Amino acid sequence: MELDNPFTKTNRAAFIVETLALSPGLTVLDAGCGPGRLTVPLARSVGPDGRVVALDIQPGMLARARTKTAAAGCSNIEFVVAALGKRTLPVRRFDRAVLVTVLGEIPEPAAAMAELFDALAPGGILAVVEVVFDPHFQSRRAVTALAAAAGFRERAFFGHGLAYVVHFEKPADG
Ligand SMILES: C[S@@+](CC[C@H](N)C(=O)[O-])C[C@H]1O[C@@H](n2cnc3c(N)ncnc32)[C@H](O)[C@@H]1O
């Protein structure tokens, strides 16, 4: 259940997707998609001419995401079983990427950030979401340091230190 309070607002799928101001035709990566909580709203936002790649390390999570997205009637989604950081993503493919309460579960977060940076098209945006209730919570300082090391520039911040959405941009010449 998602409660509408100051801590959970920034982790609501609708809120996260809204921050990205998606338009039809964009290609979006849902990295660590889990059971597909964001995958459906992302797929609807980019429309039939757009595409969502839903990636997760756990096949069982992707099976749940498939069931959820099929029930929602979305056909513009590709499912990928892979570990972020292991260099399976195509380069310069995505306009947007979301990484929602995933980073702290990844043993090599710097490698994951570098792969996300390369997977985004120049000018592309990565949204990272962290919430203190998640046992793998990552501080804003730690996330920003990882993103900067990969080459990202911070573009927007929503929420507060204990529950936030932060946008990082891959520079146009990146
Ligand atoms: C807390 S869940 C969040 C799921 C979804 N993003 C959401 O907000 O509902 C974290 C997800 O990250 C996935 N994950 C953990 N490490 C990963 C990795 N290295 N590569 C891809 N997915 C990973 C887990 O399998 C799990 O589904």
The ligand as an SDF file (V2000), in Angstrom:
LIG
                    3D

 27 29  0  0  0  0  0  0  0  0999 V2000
   13.2080   -2.7100   -3.7990 C   0  0  0  0  0  0  0  0  0  0  0  0
   12.9700   -3.3950   -5.3980 S   0  0  0  0  0  0  0  0  0  0  0  0
   12.3720   -1.9960   -6.3120 C   0  0  0  0  0  0  0  0  0  0  0  0
   11.5470   -2.3970   -7.5110 C   0  0  0  0  0  0  0  0  0  0  0  0
   10.9820   -1.2290   -8.3210 C   0  0  0  0  0  0  0  0  0  0  0  0
   12.0350   -0.3750   -8.8330 N   0  0  0  0  0  0  0  0  0  0  0  0
   10.0040   -0.4240   -7.5080 C   0  0  0  0  0  0  0  0  0  0  0  0
   10.3190    0.7150   -7.1360 O   0  0  0  0  0  0  0  0  0  0  0  0
    8.9200   -0.9310   -7.2090 O   0  0  0  0  0  0  0  0  0  0  0  0
   14.6430   -3.5830   -6.0210 C   0  0  0  0  0  0  0  0  0  0  0  0
   14.7320   -4.3700   -7.3130 C   0  0  0  0  0  0  0  0  0  0  0  0
   16.0600   -4.2540   -7.8370 O   0  0  0  0  0  0  0  0  0  0  0  0
   16.4370   -5.4800   -8.3960 C   0  0  0  0  0  0  0  0  0  0  0  0
   17.9030   -5.5450   -8.4640 N   0  0  0  0  0  0  0  0  0  0  0  0
   18.7910   -5.6530   -7.4490 C   0  0  0  0  0  0  0  0  0  0  0  0
   20.0470   -5.6540   -7.9180 N   0  0  0  0  0  0  0  0  0  0  0  0
   19.9600   -5.5570   -9.2630 C   0  0  0  0  0  0  0  0  0  0  0  0
   20.9210   -5.5180  -10.3210 C   0  0  0  0  0  0  0  0  0  0  0  0
   22.2390   -5.5770  -10.0880 N   0  0  0  0  0  0  0  0  0  0  0  0
   20.4840   -5.4210  -11.5940 N   0  0  0  0  0  0  0  0  0  0  0  0
   19.1600   -5.3430  -11.8490 C   0  0  0  0  0  0  0  0  0  0  0  0
   18.1970   -5.3790  -10.8840 N   0  0  0  0  0  0  0  0  0  0  0  0
   18.6000   -5.4860   -9.6110 C   0  0  0  0  0  0  0  0  0  0  0  0
   15.8140   -6.5110   -7.4550 C   0  0  0  0  0  0  0  0  0  0  0  0
   15.7160   -7.7730   -8.0760 O   0  0  0  0  0  0  0  0  0  0  0  0
   14.4680   -5.8730   -7.1550 C   0  0  0  0  0  0  0  0  0  0  0  0
   13.4780   -6.2850   -8.0560 O   0  0  0  0  0  0  0  0  0  0  0  0
  1  2  1  0
  2  3  1  0
  2 10  1  0
  3  4  1  0
  4  5  1  0
  5  6  1  0
  5  7  1  0
  7  8  2  0
  7  9  1  0
 10 11  1  0
 11 12  1  0
 11 26  1  0
 12 13  1  0
 13 14  1  0
 13 24  1  0
 14 15  1  0
 14 23  1  0
 15 16  2  0
 16 17  1  0
 17 18  1  0
 17 23  2  0
 18 19  1  0
 18 20  2  0
 20 21  1  0
 21 22  2  0
 22 23  1  0
 24 25  1  0
 24 26  1  0
 26 27  1  0
M  CHG  2   2   1   9  -1
M  END
$$$$
